[in-house]
Amino acid sequence: MSIKTLTIAGLLSSGLLLSAVTPSFAAPVTASDAYQDAVVKLQQELKTNPSISSSEHEQIDINSQMATWLHQQGKDAQALEYINLAIWDAGLPS
């Protein structure tokens, strides 16, 4: 397995663990809210990293489109995983 694959798996695992633990004093955040916040974050990443390679851009598009489709199906938790992958890809140095 490549380092990127291991990193993605680790990020998804930690994201799932963190999403399962909600402090009692915090207002609950829905998966839909988290998804919308992540979409904004992805747009910011794309603006701040104009040197994304074409292969990275292709992977970002695939993950973003899958996230959009899942969101439209009401599967916001799964959509969030894909949008987070797109964010991670957008933040990679070229």
N, C-alpha and C positions, 0 to 999 in steps of 0.2 A: 504494500500500500504506500502511496506517496504521502509526503508531508501534508500536501494540500487536502487530501482525502481524510487523513487523520485529524487535521485541524477542523475541517467542516464537521466531522462526526463529533468531535469534542464540543464545538460551539453549539450544535444542535442538542447534544445531551445536557450541557449546562443550561441552555435556554429552557429546555423542558423542565429541568429540576427547579430552576428559579421561578418559572411560571407557576409551578405547583405550590410554591411557598409564598403566600401573601401575608404581609404583616397586618395584624388586626387594626392598627391605628391608621393604615393607609386606605384611601378610598379605592374600592375595587376597580380595576381597569379591565374592560372587556377585551376579548380577542379582536373585536372589530376596531376598537379604539387603538389598540397596539398596532394593528395592521395599517391603519390610516397614518399613524405617526411614523411607521417604518417607510411608507411610500414617500412621505415628505423627506425623510432622511436619505432615501435613495436618490431623490431628485437633487438634493444638496451635494451628495457625493459625486454625482455625474457632472455637476457644475464645477466642483473644485478639483476634479481630476480629468482634465481634457486630454491627457496623454494615454487614455485607455486603448489597448491594442484591439485590433479587429476581432481576434479570437475571444478576448475578455468581453468585448461588447456583445458578441454573439451569445455568450453564456449568460450575460446579464439579461439580455432580451428574452432568452428561453425561460429563465427563472422568474422574471417579471411577468411574462405572459401566463405562466402556470399559476403564479400567485393571483393574478387578476381573475383567472378562470375559477380557481378555488374560492375566492372571495365572492364571486357572483353566485356560486353554489351554496353559500352560507357556511363554508368551511374555513372560517377565519384563522383558527389556530394553525391549520396546515398551510394556509396562504402566507401566514407570518413566517413560517420556516423558509419558504421559497423566497420571499422578499428579503429576508435576512441574508440568504445566500447571495442574492443579487447585490446587496449592500457590501458584503464582504468582497465580492469580485470587483466592485467599483472602487474599493479602497486599496486594491493591490497596486503596487508600483509596477509600471510597465517595463 
